């Protein structure tokens, strides 16, 4: 049941007034002038309380009173039932059976990468075997230059041995 603002009745001044008491009064809609009546204190004393940083600028809540008693008679099962009825009306989207999930795509990509690494390693081993074969020698630049010089000398010798008739 919703509580409505009641008339403030004069009371005795308590020995101690706390910030939480004033906060609750503001939430209940009690104004500064009504606090003077409730606590039996002077208006300037209320003004002094409202200089506190927590209370500074605060105003009482404005609660409107109903002309009738409003009673909550809902049942949790009733609320759950209506929620499930609402959910039944929702149509789930169609899912393409050929659609690939993120996990499947990652697994496929991993397989492709693993196969590529395996192929690369096999090719690397083959190249290393070929290069380490003693029959296969890669000529150096100097060896190549020596061969070129030899061929040029042979050509010169042929030119010198020409016969004239």
C-alpha positions as a printed Julia matrix, in Angstrom:
165×3 Matrix{Float64}:
  0.0     0.0     0.0
  1.3     3.47   -0.86
  1.8     5.78    2.1
  0.52    9.32    1.72
  1.76   12.46    3.41
  0.18   12.89    6.81
 -0.2    16.07    8.81
  2.8    16.84   11.0
  2.07   16.86   14.69
  4.14   18.93   17.1
  6.66   16.93   19.08
  9.35   17.38   21.64
 12.78   18.43   20.48
 14.95   15.32   20.36
 18.39   15.41   21.95
 19.92   14.44   18.61
 18.7    15.05   15.05
 20.57   13.09   12.36
 21.11   13.72    8.66
 19.33   10.44    7.89
 16.26   11.62    9.86
 16.09   14.84    7.82
 16.72   12.86    4.59
 13.79   10.57    5.41
 11.59   13.58    6.2
 12.43   15.08    2.78
 11.61   11.75    1.13
  8.31   11.74    3.0
  7.53   15.23    1.68
  7.98   17.15    4.92
  8.97   20.78    4.3
 11.33   22.96    6.39
  8.42   24.75    8.04
  6.83   21.41    8.94
 10.16   20.22   10.39
 10.09   23.19   12.79
  6.72   21.91   14.05
  7.72   18.21   14.09
 10.96   18.74   16.01
  9.84   21.77   18.02
 12.77   23.91   16.82
 13.1    27.42   15.43
 13.21   28.14   11.64
 16.79   29.46   11.82
 17.85   26.11   13.35
 16.36   24.28   10.36
 18.23   26.69    8.08
 21.47   25.82    9.91
 20.86   22.08    9.37
 20.39   22.68    5.63
 23.86   24.21    5.37
 25.25   20.66    5.57
 26.61   19.55    2.13
 24.28   16.52    1.97
 21.16   18.59    2.67
 22.15   21.81    0.86
 19.64   22.6    -1.91
 17.45   19.58   -1.12
 13.67   19.92   -1.35
 10.91   17.69    0.0
  9.43   15.1    -2.36
  6.11   16.08   -3.86
  3.74   13.21   -3.22
  0.2    13.54   -4.37
 -2.37   11.85   -2.19
 -4.9     9.52   -3.77
 -8.59    9.8    -2.96
 -8.75    6.02   -2.55
 -6.69    3.16   -1.12
 -4.5     1.56   -3.77
 -3.78   -2.14   -3.04
 -1.24   -4.35   -4.85
 -2.96   -7.68   -5.52
 -0.68   -9.04   -8.24
  0.66  -12.52   -8.01
  4.16  -13.49   -9.12
  2.77  -16.49  -11.05
  0.38  -14.19  -12.92
  3.27  -11.94  -13.93
  5.39  -14.92  -15.04
  2.49  -16.38  -17.0
  1.87  -13.16  -18.9
  5.58  -12.88  -19.64
  5.71  -16.41  -21.06
  2.63  -15.64  -23.17
  4.42  -12.61  -24.59
  7.51  -14.67  -25.36
  5.44  -17.29  -27.22
  4.38  -14.64  -29.71
  7.97  -13.87  -30.68
  9.03  -15.53  -33.93
 12.6   -16.76  -33.96
 14.6   -15.88  -37.05
 15.37  -18.66  -39.53
 18.96  -19.85  -39.45
 20.67  -20.97  -42.66
 21.83  -24.57  -42.06
 24.91  -23.88  -44.22
 25.89  -20.91  -42.1
 29.35  -21.24  -40.57
 29.82  -20.42  -36.93
 32.8   -18.46  -35.68
 34.25  -21.57  -34.04
 33.99  -23.52  -37.32
 35.68  -20.7   -39.26
 38.53  -20.54  -36.75
 38.97  -24.33  -36.85
 39.05  -24.33  -40.67
 41.56  -21.47  -40.79
 43.76  -23.23  -38.25
 43.73  -26.41  -40.35
 44.71  -24.49  -43.49
 47.56  -22.73  -41.67
 48.81  -26.03  -40.21
 48.83  -27.64  -43.68
 50.7   -24.63  -45.13
 53.35  -24.81  -42.41
 53.75  -28.56  -43.01
 54.19  -28.0   -46.79
 56.69  -25.18  -46.17
 58.73  -27.4   -43.85
 58.78  -30.23  -46.43
 59.96  -27.87  -49.19
 62.6   -26.41  -46.87
 63.95  -29.88  -46.09
 64.08  -30.77  -49.79
 65.97  -27.56  -50.65
 68.43  -28.2   -47.82
 69.03  -31.77  -49.04
 69.69  -30.53  -52.58
 72.07  -27.82  -51.43
 73.95  -30.15  -49.12
 74.51  -32.77  -51.89
 78.26  -32.85  -52.72
 77.53  -33.45  -56.41
 75.62  -30.21  -56.63
 78.0   -27.33  -56.25
 76.94  -23.78  -56.68
 79.72  -21.94  -58.5
 81.05  -18.83  -56.87
 81.5   -15.56  -58.71
 85.24  -16.16  -58.96
 84.72  -19.64  -60.43
 82.37  -18.18  -63.03
 84.89  -15.47  -63.96
 87.65  -18.07  -64.33
 85.45  -20.07  -66.74
 84.75  -16.95  -68.79
 88.48  -16.17  -69.04
 89.26  -19.72  -70.14
 86.69  -19.53  -72.9
 88.06  -16.2   -74.09
 91.6   -17.64  -74.21
 90.43  -20.63  -76.25
 88.8   -18.28  -78.75
 91.99  -16.28  -79.05
 94.04  -19.41  -79.68
 91.7   -20.42  -82.46
 92.12  -17.07  -84.09
 95.92  -17.34  -83.96
 95.97  -20.8   -85.56
 94.11  -19.79  -88.63
 95.56  -20.94  -91.97
 95.78  -18.87  -94.99
 95.78  -20.41  -98.37
